[in-house]
Amino acid sequence: MERNLAMDLVRVTEAAALACGRWVGKGHKDAADEAATEAMRRTLDSIEFCGTVVIGEGEMDEAPMLYIGEKVGSGCAGAPEVDIAVDPLEGTNICAKGKTGAITTIALAPRGGFLHAPDMYMEKIAVGPEAHGCIDLNASPEENLKRVAQAKSCYVEDLTVVILDRPRHEKIVNEVRKAGARIHLISDGDVAPAIAATVLGSGVDMLMGIGGAPEGVLAAAALKCMGGDMQGRLVFMNREEKARARTMGIDDFDKVYTAEEMAQGDVVFAATGVTNGELLHGVRYMSGGAETHSIVMRSKSRTVRFIRAQHQFDYKPIY
């Protein structure tokens, strides 16, 4: 994987954030998603690689998408061949309502590097580097909290767990509260909180619960780059989902995947904030331009960069 692809990825997420940022708080989630998708697709096609989208977005809610199998990149001779996992706007409802935590995100891996996760649910647990190797998806929330607290040399009461605010998580929420840990319930978007668990001072220690499987792969790519730890298991709602998983090469329906299994090889990850969150600041528009806040990382070197960029629209138009 070429190092300059990391900076190319930031241009992709910046373009998507600048495009959908105009829709923050306007109540039109599909319009925001479409703006991000088209900006991301256009920028991807300007990069000198041969890319294949293996984790796309939008199939569940029929939103516009970079579809699975789509070819992107300028594709010149000798260009690197890569697989792409993408969510042009993670947190479409967050963006539409002007709430915190919406991001644009993308990850690259060598061909065959990503788990081909169907657009369905995944049970997840994610932590930062200090608790690497301590989590077990088959253990109870209380047991995982004790292990993480011990690894971080703190009390369970000091830990903050991010959980999606959904009826399906009532049991987990009750168990975490009983154990004594603090909870931050979020309305949508669990990639950014998973990454935030790896960032010192973010206020997030763990992510627990059931969210989207494609988002799980994106989070795994980021956590691998930052030395964090994650486990995930697909959650099947019906026979059709199992049949679809089989067509994508998945036959062990109870398998617990590690971050390394979901994102293999030299992985590059990038994200740009659309609205303010624990991890990134949102897009800030000003006369003649805007400011963006992004993160980009590479697993091979474990280099993590936070990038604050100023964009001048007279010189770099955003359509």
BELJO-V940727 format. One record per run of one state. SS is the DSSP state (h for helix, s for strand, l for the rest). FROM is the first residue (numbers start at 1). TO is the last residue. If there is no record, write none. Layout:
BEGIN
ss | from | to
SS | FROM | TO
SS | FROM | TO
END
This chain:
BEGIN
ss | from | to
l | 1 | 3
h | 4 | 23
l | 24 | 28
h | 29 | 44
l | 45 | 49
s | 50 | 55
l | 56 | 70
s | 71 | 72
l | 73 | 80
s | 81 | 90
l | 91 | 91
h | 92 | 97
l | 98 | 102
s | 103 | 110
l | 111 | 113
s | 114 | 114
l | 115 | 120
s | 121 | 127
l | 128 | 128
h | 129 | 131
l | 132 | 140
h | 141 | 151
l | 152 | 155
h | 156 | 158
l | 159 | 159
s | 160 | 164
l | 165 | 166
h | 167 | 179
l | 180 | 181
s | 182 | 186
l | 187 | 190
h | 191 | 196
l | 197 | 205
s | 206 | 212
h | 213 | 226
l | 227 | 228
s | 229 | 235
l | 236 | 238
h | 239 | 247
l | 248 | 256
s | 257 | 258
h | 259 | 262
s | 263 | 263
l | 264 | 267
s | 268 | 273
l | 274 | 283
s | 284 | 286
l | 287 | 288
s | 289 | 298
l | 299 | 302
s | 303 | 312
l | 313 | 319
END
